[in-house]
Amino acid sequence: MIEAISAARAQMLAYLALRSAPTAQLRTVPVAADRGSRRRRSGLTTPLEDDTLTLTMRADARAAAADTDHHAVRAGIRALGLDDFLSCRIPGTEVHLGMSRKLFAACERLHEEDLAIARRTPGLRAEDQPPVDLELSDEAQEEQRLTQRRIFREQQEEARPRLRPRLRDAYEHGAARDWSALLRRPQEPELDLRDDESLLEAATPETYVAVSRYGLPAAHA
């Protein structure tokens, strides 16, 4: 089982990118729910073009989609043994990042806690910065900023024992929440069942990454 705080902290930038992306730019991609069955080439990361289980279940989902409506397909992919990971293309790149509901829910809770700590740390947030004191040297102002960040980090560490069960609870219950509820938006992101051969995909138990094969540098002889 993952340590929810560490996993959420490591993926916070990806979470914020997904959280801020317009719904039209978001999609969910099906990945085999049985993490332990994936063929791993290196560490926890599985290239999905080598993951026969995911490819087979995706084909089954596409076949089911031809005979039913979109909402029924979304409800039925779990019965096929698939999770749908939230994903979006990072603007200005050919990189798609994504994550599971569980990890997204843990990141959401940690972000809320970080914001609460920031509000309790005077002057840390940009909107709370006092007017520049022209009598202070650049070095003194930098020292103030470093002190504020140190206080923030210390409060984060002090909060770990209290946050650990809360993030574990968010992680465990995240799988049962719809993406519309996690994103706090009325619409579900589009479920992407295309057989897109232009993407090279990989997944860990809770994260997803894809790049366009056409955006990669040419192989050298």
Helices and strands as residue ranges (DSSP letters): H 4-10, H 12-20, G 23-25, E 26-32, G 35-37, E 46-47, G 48-50, H 52-65, H 70-76, E 82-89, E 95-99, H 101-120, G 126-128, H 138-174, H 179-183, E 190-191, E 199-203, E 207-212, G 213-215
